[in-house]
Amino acid sequence: MSDPDDRVRALSPTLLSSNWGKLTRYSYDFRRSDGSWQAQVREVYDRGHGAACLLHDPEADTVLLVRQFRLPMMVSGQQPFVIEVPAGLLEGADPAERIRAEMIEETGYEVGPLDHVIDLIMSPGSVTEYLACFIGTYRRGDAVAKGGGHPDEGEDIEVLHLPVDDAMAMMAAGEISDAKTCFLLQHLALRRVS
């Protein structure tokens, strides 16, 4: 692995926006593999880190997913009602603790034991965020709250209980295309095979 101290110099940040997250433009010199230095400018978006969780009901062979409106998808001409695993920003909390709270808020389900799968970096070319990804189990009859998110935060979340085979088919057809969700569904499929 290259040492960034040997490859990057004169890192100069300029804050462009600081609203929900921070957008910063960085000017710097990058030493290329051939030893030459090249001036570069990149913008980096920092909105914090998050956690995501896929719950599986082994008896019913369903997964617990949510569908919610995502403005960036509409802006880019995609289907704006995205099917995905529940997720949320850490906001300084432990990832497992944060996802437990997020699961109740979004789905109404309390989470038991969780298996930490990986910390995924979602878009390393422009976003600082990593997601702590978990898998756990649930039973459909064990909801402890209504779910649906917080209306005062603009959330209007639909809770979905999809048979695993249907979720995999939806992913293959492009109906489920959220990266964290695809990764966790594929991870679950691999676990079921082994």
Salt bridges, closest charged atoms under 4 A:
ASP29 OD2 - ARG9 NE 3.37
ASP61 OD1 - HIS56 NE2 2.88
ASP61 OD1 - ARG192 NH1 2.59
GLU84 OE2 - ARG70 NE 3.01
GLU84 OE1 - LYS180 NZ 2.91
GLU102 OE1 - ARG98 NH2 2.53
GLU105 OE1 - HIS150 NE2 3.41
ASP115 OD2 - ARG191 NH2 1.91
ASP119 OD1 - HIS116 NE2 2.70
GLU129 OE2 - ARG47 NH2 3.15
ASP142 OD2 - ARG139 NE 3.40
GLU158 OE1 - ARG67 NE 2.93
ASP178 OD2 - LYS180 NZ 3.01
